Amino acid sequence: MSHYVLSGYIEVPPKGLKEALKRQPNGAFLVQGMGPLTVHGHAKRGRLLFAHGAGAGQQSPFMRQFVTSLAAQGVQVLCIDFPYMQQMQETGKRRPPPPIAQTLDQFAQWYALLADLFDEPLWIGGKSMGGRVATLFASEQPCKGTAPGVVIAGYPFHPTKAPDKLRLDHWPKIACPMLILQGERDPFGTRDEVAGYTLPPNAQLAWLTDGDHDFKPRRFSGLTQTVLIDEATQVAASFVRAHGTGLMQESNALV
């Protein structure tokens, strides 16, 4: 039996997902032909499809803390596991992600399914690799794109050992607002490194003091990962509210 079914996920066909969500707005579903989907919180400020990083799925400690905190801020979060991650969960064996184009196609399929279920617009985003996939998806949308905005937790600006190989070529094609929540010590893009990049005006950065790629600060900083995650999600919720369609606009104070 599937790892996800054993974990309490409810099996549903894609066409039955809308009715399943009406019965259980916050739940865990195994969508046939797609994979696992969990829904957290209520869309008081907005709704976000949020993808995991390369090495850990939606049940990783960071993802659980980040999603729980963001849902508490009034942003409903929908989380998925890509097929390679599903295989990792089923077998217990680590495996690398496939080429990014394949993961992008899978993300697009999820967005097409989920965006049709709601009247409100569906934001996109992700942790690390998931955030990169979300920006690639956004860059392929028309000027008035499908997604109203992007929220990224720890963007992988470059591979850790190749700071000259930037992953920014597609950013100028993104028309919607982007928020990048980044630890100051993130090895995929430190504050000092990113200061030297030319970023489009719709990309806003919120720096998390002394945080690494998972927003963990050093002990002597006097901060904790929980504090930084809560700080990040407060900024994210404010950003979503400020840029949300039909929502009251307010100033967006970034760190």
Secondary structure as GFF3:
##gff-version 3
##sequence-region A 1 255
A	DSSP	alpha_helix	3	6	.	.	.	ID=ss1
A	DSSP	beta_strand	10	12	.	.	.	ID=ss2
A	DSSP	three_ten_helix	14	16	.	.	.	ID=ss3
A	DSSP	alpha_helix	17	23	.	.	.	ID=ss4
A	DSSP	beta_strand	28	31	.	.	.	ID=ss5
A	DSSP	beta_strand	35	40	.	.	.	ID=ss6
A	DSSP	beta_strand	46	51	.	.	.	ID=ss7
A	DSSP	alpha_helix	61	72	.	.	.	ID=ss8
A	DSSP	beta_strand	75	80	.	.	.	ID=ss9
A	DSSP	alpha_helix	83	91	.	.	.	ID=ss10
A	DSSP	alpha_helix	100	115	.	.	.	ID=ss11
A	DSSP	beta_strand	122	127	.	.	.	ID=ss12
A	DSSP	alpha_helix	129	139	.	.	.	ID=ss13
A	DSSP	beta_strand	150	153	.	.	.	ID=ss14
A	DSSP	three_ten_helix	171	173	.	.	.	ID=ss15
A	DSSP	beta_strand	178	183	.	.	.	ID=ss16
A	DSSP	alpha_helix	191	194	.	.	.	ID=ss17
A	DSSP	beta_strand	203	208	.	.	.	ID=ss18
A	DSSP	three_ten_helix	219	221	.	.	.	ID=ss19
A	DSSP	alpha_helix	225	243	.	.	.	ID=ss20
###
